[in-house]
């Protein structure tokens, strides 16, 4: 999922009062393309050596995870697992792949299949549809739908092994792997003592302790209209934020707008022009929940958020061209800042 979240940050020099002040910290920024999307690391460290080594370690971890979850790389662990689909094999998998499959199963079950990593066969058809600007062939779509369903993935906790029960199944972690990578990059930074940090990957953001002398990281939530400035700016720390929507990724076919987000239950791209932003402690959860809420719609989606501890969400929707706004109860508890002229990274 690709979103348009924007980070705003404030400069500072450290806390001047007790508890004992930490070393004076400087701001460092690192930009790189990983997992086929722009990743940005902003961190505060005492010196450039600490900052560079920490950033390189975080990027190395992200590349390692791409080698596990990529559905483009035929040598990735995910693709190799898919190659065993329908053979009756239960295949031992890495701790990372197991962890994400376990988390995905939980979100799938709680959302009634609105989020489902087995959606790969349908996603492949819609990738072609966007390139060709024509709807998927109905017969091929019906065939692909037979290969989709989270219950078709069997998990063996004793062996940490996985079986894909139908030949032709294909996993697609586009709605959760990027958030998981953000979590893991943040963990690497913490292990190296860098706690005041932000990892930004498209629509997924991980936030650590706030910048020095600032109450939080400023996160701008974009409007549905790409030509309008952000309408909401939050001050956040120690959490993750994910946005899912079709503001940037969509196709118009026969006058109708189809999102890149596909409903796994119907096989059809969403058509209500929506954007969902979720704030929750972990990036993988934020990523998966944002996709699930997009598919479920405001009423059922926000019910899922209300049932999730420490989760908040906002849904922007314009099915008829007029924007509708829906918020969970905890969204209203988030700290909103009003200034809009000092944020970094806005589109010209």
One Martini backbone bead per residue (centre of mass of N, CA, C, O) as a GRO file, in nm:
protein
  348
    1UNK     BB    1   0.097   0.033   0.021
    2UNK     BB    2   0.031   0.374  -0.073
    3UNK     BB    3   0.100   0.688   0.065
    4UNK     BB    4   0.085   1.053   0.200
    5UNK     BB    5   0.254   1.081   0.431
    6UNK     BB    6   0.382   1.339   0.656
    7UNK     BB    7   0.671   1.475   0.794
    8UNK     BB    8   0.733   1.662   1.091
    9UNK     BB    9   0.996   1.866   1.224
   10UNK     BB   10   1.198   1.947   1.512
   11UNK     BB   11   1.436   2.130   1.655
   12UNK     BB   12   1.705   2.037   1.892
   13UNK     BB   13   1.931   2.005   2.204
   14UNK     BB   14   1.791   1.914   2.458
   15UNK     BB   15   1.765   1.854   2.794
   16UNK     BB   16   1.820   2.084   3.079
   17UNK     BB   17   1.699   1.877   3.283
   18UNK     BB   18   1.590   1.672   3.488
   19UNK     BB   19   1.715   1.433   3.401
   20UNK     BB   20   1.997   1.363   3.289
   21UNK     BB   21   2.146   1.478   3.027
   22UNK     BB   22   2.190   1.421   2.719
   23UNK     BB   23   2.355   1.425   2.465
   24UNK     BB   24   2.409   1.608   2.213
   25UNK     BB   25   2.187   1.630   1.941
   26UNK     BB   26   2.166   1.533   1.601
   27UNK     BB   27   2.044   1.566   1.280
   28UNK     BB   28   1.950   1.289   1.062
   29UNK     BB   29   1.937   1.193   0.707
   30UNK     BB   30   1.791   0.912   0.517
   31UNK     BB   31   1.782   0.805   0.166
   32UNK     BB   32   1.599   0.521   0.023
   33UNK     BB   33   1.550   0.245  -0.186
   34UNK     BB   34   1.311   0.006  -0.068
   35UNK     BB   35   1.089  -0.218  -0.162
   36UNK     BB   36   1.016  -0.007  -0.404
   37UNK     BB   37   1.051   0.234  -0.191
   38UNK     BB   38   1.071   0.513  -0.010
   39UNK     BB   39   1.312   0.565   0.239
   40UNK     BB   40   1.309   0.730   0.569
   41UNK     BB   41   1.558   0.853   0.794
   42UNK     BB   42   1.518   0.996   1.123
   43UNK     BB   43   1.781   1.107   1.347
   44UNK     BB   44   1.926   1.117   1.680
   45UNK     BB   45   2.274   1.198   1.734
   46UNK     BB   46   2.600   1.267   1.850
   47UNK     BB   47   2.706   1.143   1.563
   48UNK     BB   48   2.785   1.036   1.246
   49UNK     BB   49   2.877   0.749   1.307
   50UNK     BB   50   2.625   0.655   1.456
   51UNK     BB   51   2.424   0.725   1.233
   52UNK     BB   52   2.542   0.559   0.996
   53UNK     BB   53   2.547   0.277   1.131
   54UNK     BB   54   2.246   0.266   1.201
   55UNK     BB   55   2.129   0.303   0.917
   56UNK     BB   56   2.270   0.063   0.780
   57UNK     BB   57   2.139  -0.151   0.962
   58UNK     BB   58   1.846  -0.087   0.885
   59UNK     BB   59   1.874  -0.132   0.576
   60UNK     BB   60   1.970  -0.426   0.596
   61UNK     BB   61   1.709  -0.532   0.721
   62UNK     BB   62   1.519  -0.454   0.491
   63UNK     BB   63   1.659  -0.626   0.273
   64UNK     BB   64   1.616  -0.895   0.412
   65UNK     BB   65   1.303  -0.881   0.405
   66UNK     BB   66   1.273  -0.867   0.098
   67UNK     BB   67   1.391  -1.163   0.063
   68UNK     BB   68   1.122  -1.279   0.191
   69UNK     BB   69   0.848  -1.097   0.072
   70UNK     BB   70   0.883  -1.099  -0.219
   71UNK     BB   71   0.683  -1.134  -0.531
   72UNK     BB   72   0.913  -1.077  -0.758
   73UNK     BB   73   1.119  -1.269  -0.634
   74UNK     BB   74   1.191  -1.601  -0.713
   75UNK     BB   75   1.401  -1.628  -0.444
   76UNK     BB   76   1.214  -1.588  -0.236
   77UNK     BB   77   1.058  -1.725   0.026
   78UNK     BB   78   0.772  -1.681  -0.075
   79UNK     BB   79   0.802  -1.807  -0.360
   80UNK     BB   80   0.903  -2.084  -0.260
   81UNK     BB   81   0.644  -2.150  -0.108
   82UNK     BB   82   0.447  -2.125  -0.354
   83UNK     BB   83   0.580  -2.368  -0.514
   84UNK     BB   84   0.430  -2.580  -0.292
   85UNK     BB   85   0.154  -2.560  -0.379
   86UNK     BB   86  -0.046  -2.855  -0.353
   87UNK     BB   87   0.178  -3.085  -0.233
   88UNK     BB   88   0.146  -3.146   0.087
   89UNK     BB   89   0.340  -2.934   0.222
   90UNK     BB   90   0.533  -2.866   0.517
   91UNK     BB   91   0.711  -2.562   0.559
   92UNK     BB   92   0.976  -2.437   0.683
   93UNK     BB   93   1.023  -2.115   0.839
   94UNK     BB   94   1.091  -1.822   0.917
   95UNK     BB   95   1.039  -1.608   1.171
   96UNK     BB   96   0.928  -1.377   0.993
   97UNK     BB   97   0.717  -1.529   0.825
   98UNK     BB   98   0.562  -1.639   1.062
   99UNK     BB   99   0.486  -1.374   1.199
  100UNK     BB  100   0.323  -1.253   0.960
  101UNK     BB  101   0.122  -1.485   0.922
  102UNK     BB  102   0.003  -1.466   1.205
  103UNK     BB  103  -0.092  -1.172   1.188
  104UNK     BB  104  -0.265  -1.205   0.933
  105UNK     BB  105  -0.464  -1.411   1.047
  106UNK     BB  106  -0.584  -1.229   1.262
  107UNK     BB  107  -0.693  -1.005   1.074
  108UNK     BB  108  -0.862  -1.187   0.895
  109UNK     BB  109  -1.050  -1.296   1.113
  110UNK     BB  110  -1.150  -1.013   1.224
  111UNK     BB  111  -1.238  -0.917   0.907
  112UNK     BB  112  -1.356  -1.153   0.727
  113UNK     BB  113  -1.130  -1.121   0.479
  114UNK     BB  114  -1.046  -0.819   0.405
  115UNK     BB  115  -0.780  -0.946   0.492
  116UNK     BB  116  -0.543  -1.112   0.251
  117UNK     BB  117  -0.245  -1.279   0.151
  118UNK     BB  118  -0.391  -1.469  -0.083
  119UNK     BB  119  -0.447  -1.236  -0.318
  120UNK     BB  120  -0.236  -1.264  -0.550
  121UNK     BB  121  -0.397  -1.362  -0.809
  122UNK     BB  122  -0.564  -1.095  -0.822
  123UNK     BB  123  -0.337  -0.885  -0.831
  124UNK     BB  124  -0.220  -0.972  -1.103
  125UNK     BB  125  -0.472  -0.892  -1.270
  126UNK     BB  126  -0.468  -0.583  -1.179
  127UNK     BB  127  -0.199  -0.506  -1.291
  128UNK     BB  128  -0.283  -0.548  -1.582
  129UNK     BB  129  -0.532  -0.362  -1.581
  130UNK     BB  130  -0.370  -0.098  -1.536
  131UNK     BB  131  -0.196  -0.121  -1.790
  132UNK     BB  132  -0.454  -0.177  -2.000
  133UNK     BB  133  -0.728  -0.055  -1.915
  134UNK     BB  134  -0.876  -0.333  -1.811
  135UNK     BB  135  -1.066  -0.563  -1.712
  136UNK     BB  136  -1.079  -0.850  -1.589
  137UNK     BB  137  -1.131  -1.156  -1.667
  138UNK     BB  138  -1.393  -1.329  -1.544
  139UNK     BB  139  -1.275  -1.618  -1.556
  140UNK     BB  140  -1.002  -1.555  -1.420
  141UNK     BB  141  -1.122  -1.437  -1.163
  142UNK     BB  142  -1.274  -1.687  -1.070
  143UNK     BB  143  -1.023  -1.865  -1.052
  144UNK     BB  144  -0.864  -1.690  -0.846
  145UNK     BB  145  -1.076  -1.701  -0.611
  146UNK     BB  146  -1.016  -2.012  -0.549
  147UNK     BB  147  -0.715  -1.916  -0.420
  148UNK     BB  148  -0.873  -1.757  -0.194
  149UNK     BB  149  -0.790  -1.792   0.157
  150UNK     BB  150  -0.676  -1.807   0.478
  151UNK     BB  151  -0.768  -2.116   0.527
  152UNK     BB  152  -0.542  -2.228   0.311
  153UNK     BB  153  -0.353  -2.179   0.557
  154UNK     BB  154  -0.121  -2.384   0.727
  155UNK     BB  155  -0.032  -2.392   1.072
  156UNK     BB  156   0.274  -2.513   1.245
  157UNK     BB  157   0.395  -2.446   1.552
  158UNK     BB  158   0.592  -2.678   1.620
  159UNK     BB  159   0.755  -2.633   1.322
  160UNK     BB  160   0.728  -2.374   1.175
  161UNK     BB  161   0.496  -2.437   0.949
  162UNK     BB  162   0.379  -2.438   0.594
  163UNK     BB  163   0.063  -2.471   0.410
  164UNK     BB  164  -0.041  -2.477   0.074
  165UNK     BB  165  -0.342  -2.629  -0.047
  166UNK     BB  166  -0.328  -2.481  -0.339
  167UNK     BB  167  -0.273  -2.476  -0.655
  168UNK     BB  168  -0.162  -2.136  -0.728
  169UNK     BB  169  -0.088  -2.000  -0.494
  170UNK     BB  170  -0.045  -1.646  -0.374
  171UNK     BB  171   0.144  -1.433  -0.200
  172UNK     BB  172   0.061  -1.098  -0.050
  173UNK     BB  173   0.243  -0.837   0.148
  174UNK     BB  174   0.149  -0.534   0.077
  175UNK     BB  175  -0.033  -0.496   0.368
  176UNK     BB  176   0.243  -0.561   0.587
  177UNK     BB  177   0.559  -0.564   0.529
  178UNK     BB  178   0.628  -0.262   0.556
  179UNK     BB  179   0.544  -0.233   0.852
  180UNK     BB  180   0.740  -0.450   0.953
  181UNK     BB  181   1.000  -0.308   0.857
  182UNK     BB  182   0.968  -0.062   1.033
  183UNK     BB  183   0.982  -0.210   1.300
  184UNK     BB  184   1.268  -0.336   1.254
  185UNK     BB  185   1.423  -0.072   1.217
  186UNK     BB  186   1.356   0.043   1.495
  187UNK     BB  187   1.489  -0.188   1.654
  188UNK     BB  188   1.776  -0.140   1.557
  189UNK     BB  189   1.805   0.146   1.670
  190UNK     BB  190   1.754   0.077   1.967
  191UNK     BB  191   1.995  -0.126   1.995
  192UNK     BB  192   2.188   0.145   1.933
  193UNK     BB  193   2.049   0.393   2.107
  194UNK     BB  194   1.824   0.496   1.898
  195UNK     BB  195   1.521   0.667   1.996
  196UNK     BB  196   1.525   0.928   1.810
  197UNK     BB  197   1.296   0.822   1.564
  198UNK     BB  198   1.227   0.779   1.200
  199UNK     BB  199   1.021   0.576   0.979
  200UNK     BB  200   0.968   0.615   0.619
  201UNK     BB  201   0.720   0.428   0.401
  202UNK     BB  202   0.524   0.605   0.263
  203UNK     BB  203   0.236   0.492   0.441
  204UNK     BB  204   0.470   0.424   0.658
  205UNK     BB  205   0.517   0.478   1.021
  206UNK     BB  206   0.781   0.517   1.260
  207UNK     BB  207   0.786   0.608   1.616
  208UNK     BB  208   0.963   0.742   1.859
  209UNK     BB  209   1.102   0.942   2.021
  210UNK     BB  210   1.111   1.256   2.040
  211UNK     BB  211   1.237   1.526   1.966
  212UNK     BB  212   1.418   1.756   2.081
  213UNK     BB  213   1.210   1.982   2.233
  214UNK     BB  214   0.961   1.791   2.156
  215UNK     BB  215   0.648   1.635   2.187
  216UNK     BB  216   0.664   1.552   1.867
  217UNK     BB  217   0.575   1.423   1.574
  218UNK     BB  218   0.487   1.552   1.264
  219UNK     BB  219   0.176   1.448   1.109
  220UNK     BB  220   0.047   1.450   0.787
  221UNK     BB  221  -0.281   1.434   0.667
  222UNK     BB  222  -0.410   1.383   0.381
  223UNK     BB  223  -0.601   1.457   0.133
  224UNK     BB  224  -0.786   1.356  -0.139
  225UNK     BB  225  -0.670   1.614  -0.256
  226UNK     BB  226  -0.362   1.671  -0.405
  227UNK     BB  227  -0.403   2.004  -0.412
  228UNK     BB  228  -0.423   1.987  -0.108
  229UNK     BB  229  -0.359   2.040   0.197
  230UNK     BB  230  -0.332   1.943   0.494
  231UNK     BB  231  -0.592   1.904   0.750
  232UNK     BB  232  -0.403   1.716   0.937
  233UNK     BB  233  -0.200   1.753   1.241
  234UNK     BB  234   0.012   1.547   1.424
  235UNK     BB  235   0.131   1.458   1.757
  236UNK     BB  236   0.382   1.199   1.777
  237UNK     BB  237   0.472   0.890   1.966
  238UNK     BB  238   0.531   0.565   2.007
  239UNK     BB  239   0.439   0.472   1.702
  240UNK     BB  240   0.208   0.401   1.434
  241UNK     BB  241   0.154   0.476   1.076
  242UNK     BB  242  -0.121   0.427   0.835
  243UNK     BB  243  -0.191   0.451   0.477
  244UNK     BB  244  -0.487   0.387   0.279
  245UNK     BB  245  -0.521   0.431  -0.085
  246UNK     BB  246  -0.619   0.605  -0.416
  247UNK     BB  247  -0.471   0.876  -0.477
  248UNK     BB  248  -0.219   0.732  -0.655
  249UNK     BB  249  -0.364   0.434  -0.692
  250UNK     BB  250  -0.520   0.401  -1.009
  251UNK     BB  251  -0.805   0.329  -1.229
  252UNK     BB  252  -0.973   0.412  -1.537
  253UNK     BB  253  -1.278   0.236  -1.633
  254UNK     BB  254  -1.538   0.333  -1.796
  255UNK     BB  255  -1.549   0.587  -1.579
  256UNK     BB  256  -1.416   0.412  -1.345
  257UNK     BB  257  -1.282   0.394  -1.024
  258UNK     BB  258  -0.987   0.196  -0.933
  259UNK     BB  259  -0.828   0.052  -0.694
  260UNK     BB  260  -0.545  -0.119  -0.569
  261UNK     BB  261  -0.750  -0.206  -0.370
  262UNK     BB  262  -0.862  -0.532  -0.288
  263UNK     BB  263  -1.126  -0.745  -0.259
  264UNK     BB  264  -1.094  -1.072  -0.167
  265UNK     BB  265  -1.409  -1.155  -0.186
  266UNK     BB  266  -1.451  -1.032  -0.503
  267UNK     BB  267  -1.193  -0.911  -0.685
  268UNK     BB  268  -1.239  -0.597  -0.647
  269UNK     BB  269  -1.182  -0.284  -0.681
  270UNK     BB  270  -1.215  -0.008  -0.529
  271UNK     BB  271  -1.485   0.271  -0.570
  272UNK     BB  272  -1.494   0.508  -0.315
  273UNK     BB  273  -1.268   0.693  -0.265
  274UNK     BB  274  -1.033   0.624  -0.027
  275UNK     BB  275  -0.901   0.694   0.316
  276UNK     BB  276  -0.680   0.536   0.558
  277UNK     BB  277  -0.597   0.604   0.904
  278UNK     BB  278  -0.362   0.449   1.133
  279UNK     BB  279  -0.319   0.427   1.495
  280UNK     BB  280  -0.056   0.229   1.642
  281UNK     BB  281   0.201   0.068   1.791
  282UNK     BB  282   0.228  -0.107   1.516
  283UNK     BB  283   0.309  -0.141   1.179
  284UNK     BB  284   0.173  -0.406   1.094
  285UNK     BB  285  -0.103  -0.337   1.209
  286UNK     BB  286  -0.150  -0.073   1.061
  287UNK     BB  287  -0.135  -0.185   0.776
  288UNK     BB  288  -0.357  -0.406   0.791
  289UNK     BB  289  -0.590  -0.227   0.902
  290UNK     BB  290  -0.606  -0.022   0.671
  291UNK     BB  291  -0.696  -0.229   0.462
  292UNK     BB  292  -0.944  -0.345   0.606
  293UNK     BB  293  -1.103  -0.077   0.631
  294UNK     BB  294  -1.122  -0.014   0.333
  295UNK     BB  295  -1.298  -0.268   0.269
  296UNK     BB  296  -1.529  -0.241   0.493
  297UNK     BB  297  -1.561   0.040   0.582
  298UNK     BB  298  -1.661   0.261   0.815
  299UNK     BB  299  -1.842   0.095   1.004
  300UNK     BB  300  -1.688  -0.180   1.023
  301UNK     BB  301  -1.401  -0.067   1.049
  302UNK     BB  302  -1.439   0.098   1.318
  303UNK     BB  303  -1.518  -0.146   1.483
  304UNK     BB  304  -1.243  -0.281   1.465
  305UNK     BB  305  -1.089  -0.051   1.604
  306UNK     BB  306  -1.247  -0.050   1.876
  307UNK     BB  307  -1.145  -0.363   1.924
  308UNK     BB  308  -0.857  -0.226   1.930
  309UNK     BB  309  -0.603  -0.172   2.111
  310UNK     BB  310  -0.479   0.150   2.073
  311UNK     BB  311  -0.672   0.240   1.837
  312UNK     BB  312  -0.684   0.461   1.546
  313UNK     BB  313  -0.918   0.632   1.309
  314UNK     BB  314  -0.946   0.759   0.964
  315UNK     BB  315  -1.206   0.837   0.721
  316UNK     BB  316  -1.193   0.902   0.375
  317UNK     BB  317  -1.476   0.987   0.155
  318UNK     BB  318  -1.579   0.995  -0.222
  319UNK     BB  319  -1.822   0.857  -0.401
  320UNK     BB  320  -1.955   1.164  -0.510
  321UNK     BB  321  -1.706   1.389  -0.452
  322UNK     BB  322  -1.777   1.411  -0.145
  323UNK     BB  323  -1.642   1.452   0.155
  324UNK     BB  324  -1.606   1.208   0.409
  325UNK     BB  325  -1.598   1.184   0.776
  326UNK     BB  326  -1.433   0.935   0.988
  327UNK     BB  327  -1.417   0.852   1.346
  328UNK     BB  328  -1.278   0.738   1.607
  329UNK     BB  329  -1.270   0.777   1.940
  330UNK     BB  330  -0.944   0.791   1.963
  331UNK     BB  331  -0.885   1.012   1.757
  332UNK     BB  332  -0.990   1.251   1.945
  333UNK     BB  333  -0.723   1.205   2.145
  334UNK     BB  334  -0.537   1.326   1.964
  335UNK     BB  335  -0.276   1.536   1.884
  336UNK     BB  336  -0.338   1.858   1.756
  337UNK     BB  337  -0.197   2.064   1.510
  338UNK     BB  338  -0.225   2.378   1.326
  339UNK     BB  339   0.025   2.415   1.185
  340UNK     BB  340   0.125   2.457   0.809
  341UNK     BB  341   0.425   2.619   0.754
  342UNK     BB  342   0.658   2.387   0.891
  343UNK     BB  343   0.656   2.157   0.691
  344UNK     BB  344   0.810   1.867   0.563
  345UNK     BB  345   0.755   1.739   0.225
  346UNK     BB  346   0.594   1.887   0.042
  347UNK     BB  347   0.419   1.937  -0.238
  348UNK     BB  348   0.451   2.148  -0.528
   0.00000   0.00000   0.00000
